Amino acid sequence: TVTSVATKTKKDPLDVLGSTSTVNRDQIEILIPNSLDDILRTVPGVEADGGPRTTAEQFNLRGLGDSRIVLRIDGARANFDSGHRGRVFIDPDILKTVDVVRGPSSIYGSGALGGVISLEVVDPDDLLEPGKFFGMRTKIGVQSVNNEFFHSHTAFGKYKGVGAIVNFTRRISGAIRTGRPVPEGGYDDVPFSKDNIKSGLAKVTFNPAPGHRGFFTYQIYNNTNNIPTAANTADTDIVADRKSREERFVWGYNFNPKSSRWVDLTTRVYLNKVRLTEDVISPGPNFGRLDKTDLTTIGMDVFNTSRASFYGDTILAEITYGVEFYQDSQNGTRNGQPRDQYPDAKSQIFGAYLRAEFTLLKQFIVTGTLRWDNFNLSADDGSSRDDSKLSAAPLGAVLRQICRGVPRAIPDRELRPGRPFSLGPGRQQRIHPEPQPEAGRSGIGRGRLQDALPQRLHAQRPVHDELRRLPDEREELHRSGGHQQRRADTSPWVFGSVAAAYIIGENKTDDTSLRSIPAQKLIFTIGTRVPKWDFLIGWRTPFVSGQHRVPDGTSTTPGYILND
């Protein structure tokens, strides 16, 4: 397995100085996922917030979420983040790899304090059998928990360096059964959890000359369902007929000539368009209310890696440097009029970054990262804000990294600093006009046992956040814990893994527990395969503890065991 997310260079995850996990195509096929949560639920330190509703998925990396996590698809930022409406609009059947970077990542700048989730879409080469130039695949499936019917149709081929793949996927499901019996018989359902999803993919790859590779990706996702407007909560007072639609265009180009160690160029240019239309259908004063929420993101990321060696191979140097620009343009209306909760606004972020890594005697790694971001936010009402922030992972200790920054700038939160918004009964939050930097620190250790059993042990040092609540009180929030992964997959017949995560969150100001802290988790996986018959069977069991360290007035949750 190769990851290029944490360092923007291709490396084995075990050689990355950071807390990373990669789920490859073979593992995704085994999971038979119907959402991204199905892929990530066995990755330690990662949780899906928002419950089981597909279009309400928001992810939590070691207790941090929302604008503190960078989500990328084929190298394009997916920045949609509006209240309780979810962030992920993609069908997992078209995914090639899912990479997770837990903890602060300076190379991605502000917005990556919690980490990065990066998704890569399949290429024709991932599906073509050796020696073949064309193929087709149809998948049909059912799922009893919500009576889902799924079918996916893919055609792919490659000829003289040009490849193409097209896919259409459809998922139709009923309400999700919870397993809780009801007095009249049967089981309780998760209300308003039905889905009617249509998604498509078209991707073209080309290799015009040795060392050159380009691609173009078009993705579309549509879901029509009845869902609460606060879809990632238990509140069902206001239910809307929602239409969720996302289109994504990504152009990519890589140039890596074998004759030069100085050039390893990567370019991504992209356009994302998200539209949510919500027509309230529940009785009451909001009946007939029509909300439209639009976000358009354009961006580019260009970087190069240069490599050199000194004193033979005693010192190996790898320098990555690049620039990134992206612009979010948002528009929100209610019954055709501007919507105060999602104002017309625009944010522009330009960043420049430099990462250096030195390997000494092929045993010791010293690395450092520096990134500068410039923010420009403006709204139609004339409000605006300009700011610059510096993120740094200083050159220094091998097992230490630090990142400073602010959460990713979101216009509807940032441009109205004097306007508080509700966090629940008796609680309000006011975004400060000059938010203080946040900092995260983590340490990691890893090793191999006889080159046969890769293992990773990660201990997270405290993460310090700052936010201001009325009346302008600063709180110090700390998260600490760790996770461990061990994987054995060297035999052609047997595979297995063990993963565990333990995280504690505390508010040091008033000595209370934090919200959104994942419960402790231990996951065992074991299986066997028969390569000759292309046959595989396995067993997976997550043990999840109850979560009792919660703020006052918040319900605790019981633990559970799941076997599949």
C-alpha positions as CSV (number, residue, x, y, z in Angstrom):
1,T,0.0,0.0,0.0
2,V,1.3,3.4,-1.0
3,T,0.1,6.8,0.4
4,S,0.9,10.2,-0.9
5,V,-1.4,12.2,1.2
6,A,0.5,13.0,4.4
7,T,3.7,14.1,2.6
8,K,2.4,14.6,-1.0
9,T,5.0,12.0,-2.0
10,K,4.5,8.3,-2.5
11,K,5.5,6.4,0.5
12,D,4.7,3.3,2.5
13,P,2.4,4.4,5.3
14,L,4.8,2.9,7.8
15,D,7.5,5.2,6.5
16,V,5.5,8.4,7.1
17,L,6.2,10.5,10.2
18,G,2.6,10.9,11.0
19,S,-0.5,9.0,12.0
20,T,-1.8,7.6,8.7
21,S,-4.0,4.8,7.5
22,T,-4.8,3.6,4.0
23,V,-7.7,1.5,2.9
24,N,-7.0,0.1,-0.6
25,R,-9.2,-1.2,-3.4
26,D,-9.1,-4.8,-2.3
27,Q,-10.1,-3.9,1.2
28,I,-12.9,-1.7,0.0
29,E,-14.3,-4.6,-2.2
30,I,-14.3,-6.9,0.9
31,L,-16.3,-4.4,2.9
32,I,-19.1,-4.0,0.3
33,P,-19.7,-0.5,1.6
34,N,-22.8,1.6,0.9
35,S,-21.3,4.7,2.5
36,L,-17.9,6.1,3.4
37,D,-18.7,5.4,7.0
38,D,-18.7,1.6,6.1
39,I,-15.1,2.0,5.0
40,L,-13.7,4.1,7.8
41,R,-15.5,2.6,10.8
42,T,-12.7,0.1,11.3
43,V,-9.9,2.8,11.1
44,P,-8.8,3.7,14.6
45,G,-9.4,7.3,15.6
46,V,-12.0,8.0,12.9
47,E,-15.8,8.2,13.6
48,A,-18.8,9.3,11.5
49,D,-20.9,11.9,13.2
50,G,-24.5,12.6,12.3
51,G,-26.1,9.2,12.6
52,P,-26.9,6.7,9.9
53,R,-28.5,9.0,7.4
54,T,-26.3,9.0,4.3
55,T,-26.4,12.7,3.4
56,A,-25.8,13.7,7.0
57,E,-22.3,12.2,7.3
58,Q,-19.6,14.3,8.9
59,F,-16.4,12.8,10.1
60,N,-14.5,13.2,13.4
61,L,-10.8,12.6,13.6
62,R,-9.8,12.0,17.3
63,G,-12.5,14.4,18.5
64,L,-12.1,17.1,15.9
65,G,-14.4,17.6,13.0
66,D,-16.2,20.2,10.7
67,S,-13.8,22.8,9.3
68,R,-10.8,21.3,11.2
69,I,-10.7,18.4,8.7
70,V,-9.7,18.7,5.0
71,L,-11.7,16.5,2.7
72,R,-10.2,15.8,-0.8
73,I,-11.4,13.8,-3.7
74,D,-9.0,13.1,-6.5
75,G,-6.9,16.0,-5.2
76,A,-9.8,18.4,-5.2
77,R,-11.0,20.0,-2.0
78,A,-14.6,19.2,-1.0
79,N,-15.4,22.2,1.2
80,F,-19.2,22.0,1.7
81,D,-20.0,22.5,5.4
82,S,-23.4,24.0,6.2
83,G,-24.9,23.4,9.6
84,H,-26.4,19.9,9.9
85,R,-26.4,19.0,6.3
86,G,-23.4,16.7,6.0
87,R,-20.2,16.9,3.9
88,V,-19.8,13.7,1.9
89,F,-21.6,13.2,-1.5
90,I,-20.0,10.3,-3.2
91,D,-20.7,6.6,-3.8
92,P,-18.1,4.3,-2.3
93,D,-18.3,1.8,-5.2
94,I,-16.1,4.0,-7.4
95,L,-13.3,4.5,-4.8
96,K,-9.8,3.2,-5.3
97,T,-8.2,4.2,-2.0
98,V,-9.1,6.1,1.2
99,D,-6.3,7.8,3.0
100,V,-6.6,9.2,6.5
101,V,-4.1,11.6,8.2
102,R,-4.9,12.0,11.9
103,G,-3.7,15.0,13.7
104,P,-2.3,18.4,12.5
105,S,-1.0,18.6,8.9
106,S,0.9,21.8,8.2
107,I,1.3,21.0,4.5
108,Y,-2.4,21.5,4.0
109,G,-2.6,24.7,6.0
110,S,-5.4,26.0,8.2
111,G,-8.3,23.7,8.2
112,A,-6.2,20.6,8.7
113,L,-5.7,20.8,12.5
114,G,-7.8,17.7,12.9
115,G,-6.4,15.9,9.9
116,V,-7.1,15.0,6.3
117,I,-9.4,12.5,4.6
118,S,-8.4,11.9,1.0
119,L,-10.4,9.8,-1.5
120,E,-9.1,8.6,-4.9
121,V,-11.4,7.4,-7.7
122,V,-10.7,4.2,-9.7
123,D,-8.7,4.2,-13.0
124,P,-9.2,1.8,-15.9
125,D,-6.0,0.0,-14.9
126,D,-7.5,-0.9,-11.5
127,L,-10.2,-3.0,-13.1
128,L,-8.6,-4.3,-16.3
129,E,-7.2,-7.8,-16.2
130,P,-3.6,-8.3,-17.3
131,G,-3.3,-8.4,-21.1
132,K,-6.9,-7.1,-21.7
133,F,-7.9,-3.8,-23.2
134,F,-11.6,-3.7,-22.5
135,G,-14.0,-4.9,-19.8
136,M,-17.4,-4.5,-18.2
137,R,-18.7,-5.2,-14.7
138,T,-22.1,-5.3,-13.2
139,K,-22.8,-5.6,-9.5
140,I,-26.2,-6.2,-7.9
141,G,-26.8,-6.4,-4.2
142,V,-29.4,-6.2,-1.4
143,Q,-29.2,-5.2,2.2
144,S,-31.8,-6.4,4.7
145,V,-31.3,-3.7,7.4
146,N,-33.0,-1.1,5.2
147,N,-34.2,-3.2,2.3
148,E,-31.7,-1.5,0.0
149,F,-31.4,-2.6,-3.6
150,F,-28.2,-1.7,-5.3
151,H,-26.9,-2.0,-8.8
152,S,-23.7,-0.7,-10.4
153,H,-22.6,-0.9,-14.1
154,T,-19.1,-0.1,-15.2
155,A,-17.3,-0.2,-18.6
156,F,-13.6,0.4,-18.8
157,G,-10.8,0.1,-21.4
158,K,-7.3,1.2,-22.4
159,Y,-5.7,1.5,-25.9
160,K,-2.3,3.0,-26.8
161,G,-1.9,4.9,-23.6
162,V,-5.4,6.3,-23.4
163,G,-7.8,4.8,-20.9
164,A,-11.4,5.5,-20.0
165,I,-14.0,4.3,-17.4
166,V,-17.7,5.1,-17.1
167,N,-19.9,4.1,-14.2
168,F,-23.6,4.4,-13.2
169,T,-24.7,3.4,-9.7
170,R,-28.2,3.3,-8.2
171,R,-29.2,2.7,-4.5
172,I,-32.9,2.6,-3.4
173,S,-33.5,1.9,0.3
174,G,-36.1,2.0,3.0
175,A,-35.8,3.2,6.6
176,I,-33.0,1.7,8.6
177,R,-34.1,-0.8,11.3
178,T,-32.4,-0.2,14.7
179,G,-32.9,-3.6,16.2
180,R,-35.0,-2.2,19.1
181,P,-38.3,-4.1,19.4
182,V,-41.6,-2.2,19.5
183,P,-44.7,-3.3,21.5
184,E,-46.8,-3.9,18.4
185,G,-44.2,-6.2,17.0
186,G,-41.2,-5.9,14.7
187,Y,-38.4,-3.4,15.2
188,D,-38.1,0.4,15.5
189,D,-36.8,2.4,12.5
190,V,-34.5,5.4,12.2
191,P,-37.1,8.0,11.0
192,F,-36.6,9.6,7.6
193,S,-33.6,7.5,6.7
194,K,-34.7,6.4,3.2
195,D,-32.5,7.1,0.2
196,N,-32.9,7.3,-3.6
197,I,-29.4,7.8,-4.9
198,K,-28.1,8.0,-8.5
199,S,-24.5,8.6,-9.1
200,G,-22.1,8.5,-12.1
201,L,-18.5,8.7,-13.0
202,A,-16.6,9.4,-16.2
203,K,-12.8,9.4,-16.2
204,V,-10.2,9.5,-19.0
205,T,-6.5,8.9,-18.4
206,F,-3.7,9.4,-20.9
207,N,0.1,8.8,-21.0
208,P,1.3,10.9,-24.0
209,A,5.0,10.1,-23.4
210,P,7.2,8.4,-20.8
211,G,7.0,10.2,-17.5
212,H,3.8,12.0,-18.4
213,R,0.4,11.2,-17.1
214,G,-2.9,13.1,-17.2
215,F,-6.5,12.5,-16.3
216,F,-9.9,14.1,-16.4
217,T,-12.6,13.1,-13.9
218,Y,-16.3,14.0,-13.9
219,Q,-18.5,12.8,-11.0
220,I,-22.2,13.5,-10.3
221,Y,-24.2,12.5,-7.3
222,N,-28.0,12.9,-6.7
223,N,-30.1,11.9,-3.7
224,T,-33.8,12.6,-3.2
225,N,-35.2,11.9,0.2
226,N,-37.4,13.2,3.1
227,I,-35.0,14.2,5.8
228,P,-35.0,16.5,8.9
229,T,-33.4,19.9,8.2
230,A,-31.2,19.1,11.2
231,A,-30.3,15.7,9.7
232,N,-27.3,14.8,11.9
233,T,-29.4,15.1,15.1
234,A,-32.4,13.3,16.7
235,D,-34.6,16.4,16.0
236,T,-37.4,15.5,13.5
237,D,-39.6,18.6,14.1
238,I,-38.9,20.1,10.7
239,V,-38.8,17.6,7.8
240,A,-38.1,18.6,4.2
241,D,-38.1,17.0,0.8
242,R,-34.4,17.3,0.1
243,K,-32.7,17.1,-3.3
244,S,-28.9,16.8,-2.9
245,R,-26.7,17.3,-5.9
246,E,-23.0,17.5,-6.4
247,E,-20.9,17.8,-9.6
248,R,-17.1,17.6,-9.6
249,F,-14.6,18.2,-12.4
250,V,-11.0,17.5,-11.8
251,W,-8.1,17.9,-14.3
252,G,-4.8,16.3,-13.3
253,Y,-1.3,16.1,-14.7
254,N,1.9,14.5,-13.4
255,F,5.4,14.8,-14.9
256,N,8.1,12.5,-13.4
257,P,11.0,11.9,-15.9
258,K,13.3,9.0,-14.9
259,S,16.2,11.1,-16.1
260,S,15.9,13.7,-13.4
261,R,15.6,13.5,-9.6
262,W,14.8,17.2,-9.5
263,V,11.4,17.0,-11.2
264,D,8.3,15.2,-9.8
265,L,5.5,17.6,-10.7
266,T,1.9,17.3,-9.8
267,T,-1.0,19.6,-10.9
268,R,-4.6,19.6,-10.0
269,V,-7.3,22.0,-11.2
270,Y,-10.9,21.5,-10.1
271,L,-14.4,22.7,-10.0
272,N,-17.0,21.5,-7.4
273,K,-20.7,22.5,-7.4
274,V,-23.0,21.5,-4.6
275,R,-26.8,22.4,-4.4
276,L,-29.2,21.4,-1.7
277,T,-32.9,22.1,-2.2
278,E,-35.1,21.7,0.9
279,D,-38.9,22.0,0.7
280,V,-40.4,21.7,4.2
281,I,-43.3,19.1,4.2
282,S,-43.9,18.7,8.0
283,P,-47.1,20.5,9.3
284,G,-46.6,23.7,11.2
285,P,-45.6,27.3,10.6
286,N,-42.6,26.2,8.4
287,F,-44.7,24.2,6.0
288,G,-43.9,25.1,2.4
289,R,-40.6,26.9,3.3
290,L,-38.2,26.5,0.4
291,D,-34.4,26.7,1.2
292,K,-31.7,26.6,-1.4
293,T,-28.1,26.2,-0.5
294,D,-25.3,26.5,-3.1
295,L,-21.5,26.2,-2.9
296,T,-19.2,26.5,-5.8
297,T,-15.5,25.8,-5.3
298,I,-12.7,26.3,-7.8
299,G,-9.1,25.6,-7.0
300,M,-5.7,24.5,-8.0
301,D,-2.8,22.8,-6.3
302,V,0.6,22.6,-8.0
303,F,3.7,21.2,-6.3
304,N,7.0,19.6,-7.2
305,T,9.4,17.3,-5.3
306,S,13.2,17.4,-5.8
307,R,15.5,14.7,-4.5
308,A,19.2,14.6,-3.9
309,S,21.8,12.5,-2.0
310,F,25.0,13.5,-0.3
311,Y,28.1,11.4,0.7
312,G,26.9,8.5,-1.3
313,D,23.5,7.6,0.2
314,T,24.5,8.7,3.7
315,I,22.1,11.6,3.5
316,L,19.0,11.5,1.4
317,A,17.1,14.8,0.9
318,E,13.5,15.2,-0.4
319,I,12.2,18.8,-0.8
320,T,8.5,19.4,-1.7
321,Y,7.3,22.9,-2.5
322,G,4.2,24.2,-4.1
323,V,1.3,26.7,-4.2
324,E,-2.5,26.2,-3.7
325,F,-5.4,28.4,-4.4
326,Y,-9.1,27.8,-3.9
327,Q,-12.2,30.0,-3.8
328,D,-15.6,29.2,-2.2
329,S,-18.6,31.1,-3.5
330,Q,-21.8,30.4,-1.5
331,N,-25.4,31.5,-2.0
332,G,-28.4,30.8,0.3
333,T,-32.1,31.7,-0.2
334,R,-35.3,31.1,1.7
335,N,-38.5,31.4,-0.4
336,G,-36.4,33.3,-2.9
337,Q,-35.0,35.8,-0.5
338,P,-31.5,36.0,1.0
339,R,-31.1,33.6,3.9
340,D,-29.3,35.1,6.9
341,Q,-28.0,31.7,8.1
342,Y,-26.1,31.2,4.8
343,P,-25.4,34.6,3.3
344,D,-24.1,35.3,-0.2
345,A,-20.4,35.4,0.4
346,K,-17.0,34.5,-1.1
347,S,-13.7,33.3,0.4
348,Q,-10.4,33.1,-1.4
349,I,-7.4,31.3,0.1
350,F,-3.9,31.3,-1.3
351,G,-1.2,29.2,0.2
352,A,2.5,28.5,-0.4
353,Y,4.3,25.6,1.4
354,L,7.6,23.9,1.7
355,R,8.4,20.5,3.2
356,A,11.9,19.1,3.7
357,E,12.8,15.6,4.7
358,F,16.3,14.2,5.4
359,T,17.0,10.5,5.9
360,L,20.3,9.8,7.7
361,L,22.0,6.5,7.3
362,K,18.7,5.1,6.0
363,Q,17.6,4.9,9.6
364,F,16.8,8.3,11.0
365,I,14.3,10.8,9.5
366,V,14.3,14.6,10.2
367,T,11.5,16.6,8.6
368,G,10.0,20.0,8.8
369,T,7.1,21.9,7.0
370,L,6.3,25.5,6.6
371,R,3.1,26.9,5.0
372,W,1.7,30.5,4.7
373,D,-2.0,31.1,3.9
374,N,-3.7,34.4,3.0
375,F,-7.4,34.7,3.5
376,N,-9.8,37.1,1.8
377,L,-13.5,36.9,2.7
378,S,-16.2,39.1,1.5
379,A,-20.1,39.2,1.5
380,D,-22.7,41.0,-0.5
381,D,-23.6,43.2,2.5
382,G,-20.1,44.8,2.3
383,S,-18.6,43.0,5.2
384,S,-15.1,41.6,4.6
385,R,-12.0,40.3,6.3
386,D,-8.4,39.8,5.2
387,D,-5.9,37.8,7.2
388,S,-2.7,35.7,6.9
389,K,-1.6,32.8,9.0
390,L,1.6,30.7,9.2
391,S,1.5,27.0,9.9
392,A,4.7,25.2,10.8
393,A,6.0,21.8,11.7
394,P,9.5,22.8,12.8
395,L,12.5,20.8,11.7
396,G,13.5,18.9,14.7
397,A,12.6,15.7,16.7
398,V,11.9,12.7,14.6
399,L,8.8,11.7,16.5
400,R,7.2,15.1,16.9
401,Q,5.1,17.3,14.8
402,I,3.3,20.6,15.6
403,C,0.8,22.6,13.6
404,R,-0.6,26.1,14.3
405,G,-3.4,27.7,12.4
406,V,-7.1,28.6,12.4
407,P,-10.0,26.5,11.2
408,R,-10.8,26.8,7.5
409,A,-12.4,30.1,6.7
410,I,-16.2,29.6,6.2
411,P,-17.9,32.8,5.1
412,D,-21.3,32.2,6.9
413,R,-19.4,31.8,10.2
414,E,-16.5,34.3,9.8
415,L,-18.2,37.3,8.2
416,R,-20.7,38.0,11.0
417,P,-18.5,38.1,14.1
418,G,-20.9,40.3,16.2
419,R,-23.9,37.9,15.6
420,P,-24.2,35.1,18.0
421,F,-25.8,31.8,17.1
422,S,-27.4,29.2,19.3
423,L,-25.6,26.1,20.6
424,G,-28.7,24.9,22.5
425,P,-30.7,26.1,25.5
426,G,-28.8,28.7,27.4
427,R,-25.7,28.5,25.2
428,Q,-24.5,30.8,22.5
429,Q,-21.3,31.3,20.6
430,R,-19.8,34.4,19.0
431,I,-17.1,34.0,16.4
432,H,-14.3,36.4,17.4
433,P,-13.2,38.9,14.8
434,E,-9.6,37.9,15.4
435,P,-9.6,34.2,16.3
436,Q,-6.6,33.0,18.2
437,P,-4.4,30.4,16.6
438,E,-5.0,26.8,17.5
439,A,-2.2,24.3,18.0
440,G,-1.9,20.6,17.9
441,R,1.0,18.3,18.9
442,S,1.4,14.6,18.4
443,G,4.1,12.0,18.8
444,I,4.3,8.7,17.0
445,G,6.5,5.5,17.2
446,R,6.5,2.5,14.9
447,G,8.5,-0.6,14.1
448,R,8.5,-3.9,12.3
449,L,8.8,-7.4,13.7
450,Q,11.1,-9.5,11.5
451,D,9.9,-7.6,8.5
452,A,6.7,-9.6,8.7
453,L,4.4,-7.9,11.1
454,P,4.0,-4.2,10.4
455,Q,2.8,-2.3,13.4
456,R,2.2,1.3,14.5
457,L,1.7,2.7,17.9
458,H,0.6,6.3,18.2
459,A,0.3,8.4,21.3
460,Q,-1.5,11.7,20.8
461,R,-0.3,14.5,23.0
462,P,-2.8,17.2,24.1
463,V,-4.5,19.3,21.4
464,H,-5.3,22.8,22.4
465,D,-8.2,24.7,20.9
466,E,-9.6,28.1,21.7
467,L,-13.1,29.4,21.1
468,R,-15.0,32.3,22.7
469,R,-18.4,32.1,24.2
470,L,-20.5,35.0,25.4
471,P,-19.3,37.1,27.1
472,D,-15.9,36.7,25.4
473,E,-14.5,34.0,27.7
474,R,-11.7,31.9,26.3
475,E,-11.8,28.2,26.9
476,E,-8.9,25.7,26.8
477,L,-9.9,22.4,25.3
478,H,-7.5,19.4,25.5
479,R,-7.7,16.0,23.8
480,S,-5.3,13.2,24.6
481,G,-5.1,9.5,24.0
482,G,-3.7,7.2,21.4
483,H,-4.3,4.4,19.0
484,Q,-2.5,1.3,17.8
485,Q,-2.6,-0.7,14.5
486,R,-1.1,-4.1,13.7
487,R,-1.6,-5.8,10.4
488,A,-0.4,-9.2,9.3
489,D,-0.9,-9.8,5.5
490,T,2.2,-11.4,4.3
491,S,0.8,-14.9,3.7
492,P,-1.2,-15.6,0.6
493,W,-3.6,-17.7,2.7
494,V,-4.2,-15.8,5.9
495,F,-4.7,-12.1,6.8
496,G,-5.6,-10.3,10.0
497,S,-5.4,-7.0,11.9
498,V,-5.9,-5.5,15.3
499,A,-6.7,-1.8,15.8
500,A,-7.5,0.2,18.9
501,A,-8.2,3.8,19.8
502,Y,-8.4,5.6,23.2
503,I,-9.2,9.3,23.4
504,I,-10.1,11.6,26.3
505,G,-11.3,15.2,25.9
506,E,-11.3,17.8,28.7
507,N,-12.2,21.4,29.1
508,K,-9.4,22.6,31.3
509,T,-11.2,25.9,32.1
510,D,-14.1,24.4,34.0
511,D,-12.8,20.8,34.3
512,T,-15.6,19.2,32.3
513,S,-15.7,16.6,29.6
514,L,-15.9,17.6,25.9
515,R,-18.5,16.7,23.4
516,S,-17.9,14.7,20.2
517,I,-15.2,12.5,21.7
518,P,-15.3,9.0,20.2
519,A,-15.7,6.0,22.5
520,Q,-12.9,3.6,23.1
521,K,-12.7,1.0,20.4
522,L,-10.9,-2.3,19.8
523,I,-11.3,-4.1,16.4
524,F,-10.2,-7.6,15.5
525,T,-10.2,-8.9,11.9
526,I,-9.1,-12.4,10.7
527,G,-9.7,-14.3,7.5
528,T,-8.4,-16.7,4.9
529,R,-8.2,-16.6,1.1
530,V,-7.7,-19.2,-1.7
531,P,-6.0,-17.3,-4.5
532,K,-6.5,-20.0,-7.0
533,W,-10.3,-19.8,-6.7
534,D,-10.4,-16.1,-6.0
535,F,-12.2,-17.0,-2.7
536,L,-12.1,-15.1,0.6
537,I,-13.8,-15.5,3.9
538,G,-13.3,-13.5,7.1
539,W,-14.6,-12.3,10.4
540,R,-14.5,-8.8,12.0
541,T,-15.5,-7.8,15.5
542,P,-15.4,-4.2,16.8
543,F,-15.7,-3.9,20.6
544,V,-16.9,-0.3,21.4
545,S,-17.2,0.9,25.0
546,G,-19.9,3.1,26.4
547,Q,-19.2,6.8,26.4
548,H,-19.8,8.1,29.9
549,R,-17.3,11.1,29.9
550,V,-19.8,13.6,28.6
551,P,-20.7,17.2,29.6
552,D,-23.4,17.7,32.2
553,G,-26.9,17.4,30.7
554,T,-25.7,15.2,27.8
555,S,-26.9,11.6,27.5
556,T,-24.4,8.8,27.9
557,T,-24.3,6.1,25.3
558,P,-23.9,2.3,25.9
559,G,-21.2,0.1,24.4
560,Y,-21.8,-2.5,21.8
561,I,-20.2,-5.5,20.0
562,L,-20.7,-6.0,16.2
563,N,-19.9,-9.2,14.4
564,D,-19.7,-9.4,10.6
